[in-house]
Structure formats: C-alpha cells, structure tokens
C-alpha cells in the first residue's frame, strides 16, 4: 500500500465543482473513475480544495491509496487516456501514508480575473468575469491593504460555510494580495483590459476569494470608497461586504505544503 | 435599405465553422437567426472569412442589408440577447450598398498559438495546439523568412481549395510573419511556454495558415532544417510542406479594409 499525491489542473466550466455529487459531473468523480480504469481498484481521492462549480484550477491537490505497482511518478501520464480533455494530472508523487491534504499547514494562492471594456470577449469569457467599466486599480490596491494580515473574515464568508455553521473560527491570514492590470493586445482579442486579483493565504472560508473580488471591484468601479472595505471587515457581518463575484473568474493556482 | 457591416468575435470550439450548414451550429446561422429575431426580417449575412470548424475569431466581418430603423451602431449591443455567449458582435456600422467584404482589397491577420511543455493545460487547450517539446523559435523565425513576400503558395494550400480547383491563382502576399515566445507564468497555468505565429497577408488559401503553422513547428521541434521550408515552397506540391496544424490553435485576429 502506498499513498499518491496528485497535482490536478482543470477547466471547471462544465463541472458541478470538485466534490462528488450524484448524477453530476465532478472533478473528484472523474478522478475516481479514471483511477478505477487504470488500477482496477475502487479509489476515492481526498481533495485539498473542494472548488465550486465553474471554478478552475492549475494546482489543486488530491491523494489516494493504492496497491498498484505503477511507479508514483507515472500516474500523471498514465491517467491521460482515462481523463476528459478538461482535466489533467500535472504531477504525481508518493507521500507518507498518514499525509492528508487538509490536515497539513499550507499556503494557497487563488487568482480572480476580470475582463474590462466595451464589449465582452467570447474567447476569454470562460475564464474571467466581465466588467464594462475600466476599474481604478490604484483604489483597489488601497482597499486591498486593509485585508492583508490576520483578520476575522466573517464579513467575507458565505454564512452557510460548514466551518462557520459548526462554530469554527473565521480568523484567517492573507499573506499577499496583488492586483495586476494588463493592457489589451491591439490585435489579439477584442480590446479588453485584464485585471487580476492574486491572493495568497493560510486558507480561505467558503466563497471568501469571490467575495473579496466582488468587494474590490466595487471599489474599482467607484461604487465604494477604499475605506469602506475596512468598515466591512470590522463589521463581521456578511451583508456589509460586496457581492460574490462569479465562479468563472476564479482559479486555484497552487497549494504550497512545507513537506 | 441600408447595408450594415458587423465585426464579429467568437469562440469557434463548439461550431462547425462560419458557413451555414444544414443541422449544424454555425456562426453564420447564429447571426442570421439573431438578426431575424431582432429585425423580423429574413437576413443572410455575407461573411469575409469562412473560418473552419473550431477556428476562433476576434474580428471577422459580415454584412447584411436591412430596412430596419435601428441606428447602424446600435446593432452590436442590440444583438447581445439574441446571440449565444460564445459569439459577440464587437462593432456595427453602415457601409455603402455595394460594399462587399470579399470583393474589396484587405489585409488579414491570423494568429496560430502553440502551448509547449511537459503536460497539456486544460484551461488553454481550447485556444492552442499542444506541443510537448519546447520549440527553437530562432529556427522558426529563420524558416519564416522564406515565406514573407509574394509567392505561389500551392504547397501550403489544401488541394481541395475551391479557388485552386477552379483554376485560380495560388499567388498570395505575406506582409508580416512574426513569431513570439512567452515564458510561463510561475503561478497561473501549468508551466507551458506560449509560442505564437502571427501572420498578415493579402489573403490566404484554404488551410494555408494552419499548414504554415504545422510546417514551422516541424522546424521548431528540430524535425526539419529551416531551409527545407524554402524547398517546400519552391516545389509547389502540397506533399512537400508540413502537416495541417489543428483548428483549435487558429484565430482570425482582424481584417483591415482601406475604406
């Protein structure tokens, strides 16, 4: 018996999220099925991040145990024929049998993408949220400063979060929150400016990154002053923060473990 | 009666190309249907470029005649509710009644995208062709020099081209052929290098850009010496050029008219 850790990338557009759900296409379901076809074993992977429906990933992590004699690093290429085109195992490696992707300290990095300009672009639409107005990125950066560090993020979590419902803490640490702006390519694309919110933290509450993105874009489009984000944070009240930005703009970039 | 010119962007993944075909989803069919719903008139647009199944566009052009009183520039926003998410009219404007998108001299720019590296990326897969080996871009640039200028491109056209079958000329002019290389973002994506072939010409034969892309990547991966591209061009024989690169990597970027 050995435990294998997979680094998984996917286009989440056509999936009902990571976690297995009856009669729905999920990332976890596709991985379990591919591993069954490859090994003949009934395998249920354990995922690090249960990303929502429509959310993408470049480096989600999942583990499983197997008696298979396939070398650990060969699982990634061997799984290709058994997975749909929109899911790829980027890396596979052996980890200790007691290693669990949700019980180990880590840093997670997410990125939220906005495409901003006159007309929505049909080619980028799957991977970003569309905003007609060009946002004031400097105001967004000012607002973002209030969120960096250790805070109670109750205002920035979906109240139906399992953690919060069970009385868990809403205290999380944001290590980095960077906002980048990329001018449109004059030939490729339809002239949209790309604004990305990249955020690294110790962990995130349910919908936290999307609520942060929705709040910061409220500042960017001038609806809110940057200071209102501090008030929202201090209130510890979900109704005081901005809207939950659409799933399609979110991508889980990577999870760094200290192992 | 007035003639309206549309600039159209689309994600071609889920379409059987631009041109109307019975029982298949096409860009032209979607435009005709949307215009019928908007104006009540039976409209058949005339497209500038009949892009193939799976090919994308940021700036294809189509015209139609209408008795509608909708101001010319309002067609673009007015069509949004009648078009699927993967097709957008970026611009609409009035042109003279005798203006025809295929009878006027123009410069067309296409871009072919390769994603290169260890593992295919499920997020970029729709918009580029995957190459495992990192290509030698300098060798590709050297090979590209042979193609710039006015040449007989028989070797770089699908022999079933309607133009060639009808005895038409295979002489075309390539004004620019640039190859760019973009290093992978260390956090976003799965570590693929992007190589783009951007090509501007007076017009292109059937599959010409995809055959040029397939030939240049043969050089990039070391399968061919750059000089072999000159030999292929001189041979005026399709079997002497490289393979036709996949449709998903191709995008029609823009068409420039001198009007």
HADDOCK unambig.tbl for C-alpha pairs under 7 A between the chains (distance, minus, plus):
assign (segid A and resid 9 and name CA) (segid B and resid 122 and name CA) 6.54 0.50 0.50
assign (segid A and resid 10 and name CA) (segid B and resid 122 and name CA) 5.29 0.50 0.50
assign (segid A and resid 10 and name CA) (segid B and resid 123 and name CA) 6.36 0.50 0.50
assign (segid A and resid 11 and name CA) (segid B and resid 122 and name CA) 5.61 0.50 0.50
assign (segid A and resid 11 and name CA) (segid B and resid 123 and name CA) 4.96 0.50 0.50
assign (segid A and resid 58 and name CA) (segid B and resid 188 and name CA) 6.76 0.50 0.50
assign (segid A and resid 58 and name CA) (segid B and resid 189 and name CA) 5.38 0.50 0.50
assign (segid A and resid 58 and name CA) (segid B and resid 190 and name CA) 5.93 0.50 0.50
assign (segid A and resid 85 and name CA) (segid B and resid 122 and name CA) 6.36 0.50 0.50
assign (segid A and resid 86 and name CA) (segid B and resid 122 and name CA) 4.52 0.50 0.50
assign (segid A and resid 86 and name CA) (segid B and resid 123 and name CA) 6.97 0.50 0.50
assign (segid A and resid 87 and name CA) (segid B and resid 122 and name CA) 5.74 0.50 0.50
assign (segid A and resid 88 and name CA) (segid B and resid 121 and name CA) 6.97 0.50 0.50
assign (segid A and resid 88 and name CA) (segid B and resid 122 and name CA) 6.29 0.50 0.50
assign (segid A and resid 90 and name CA) (segid B and resid 119 and name CA) 6.09 0.50 0.50
assign (segid A and resid 119 and name CA) (segid B and resid 90 and name CA) 6.13 0.50 0.50
assign (segid A and resid 121 and name CA) (segid B and resid 88 and name CA) 6.98 0.50 0.50
assign (segid A and resid 122 and name CA) (segid B and resid 9 and name CA) 6.53 0.50 0.50
assign (segid A and resid 122 and name CA) (segid B and resid 10 and name CA) 5.31 0.50 0.50
assign (segid A and resid 122 and name CA) (segid B and resid 11 and name CA) 5.61 0.50 0.50
assign (segid A and resid 122 and name CA) (segid B and resid 85 and name CA) 6.36 0.50 0.50
assign (segid A and resid 122 and name CA) (segid B and resid 86 and name CA) 4.52 0.50 0.50
assign (segid A and resid 122 and name CA) (segid B and resid 87 and name CA) 5.73 0.50 0.50
assign (segid A and resid 122 and name CA) (segid B and resid 88 and name CA) 6.29 0.50 0.50
assign (segid A and resid 123 and name CA) (segid B and resid 10 and name CA) 6.36 0.50 0.50
assign (segid A and resid 123 and name CA) (segid B and resid 11 and name CA) 4.96 0.50 0.50
assign (segid A and resid 123 and name CA) (segid B and resid 86 and name CA) 6.97 0.50 0.50
assign (segid A and resid 187 and name CA) (segid B and resid 253 and name CA) 5.94 0.50 0.50
assign (segid A and resid 187 and name CA) (segid B and resid 254 and name CA) 6.83 0.50 0.50
assign (segid A and resid 188 and name CA) (segid B and resid 58 and name CA) 6.76 0.50 0.50
assign (segid A and resid 188 and name CA) (segid B and resid 253 and name CA) 5.59 0.50 0.50
assign (segid A and resid 189 and name CA) (segid B and resid 58 and name CA) 5.40 0.50 0.50
assign (segid A and resid 190 and name CA) (segid B and resid 58 and name CA) 5.92 0.50 0.50
assign (segid A and resid 253 and name CA) (segid B and resid 187 and name CA) 5.94 0.50 0.50
assign (segid A and resid 253 and name CA) (segid B and resid 188 and name CA) 5.59 0.50 0.50
assign (segid A and resid 254 and name CA) (segid B and resid 187 and name CA) 6.83 0.50 0.50
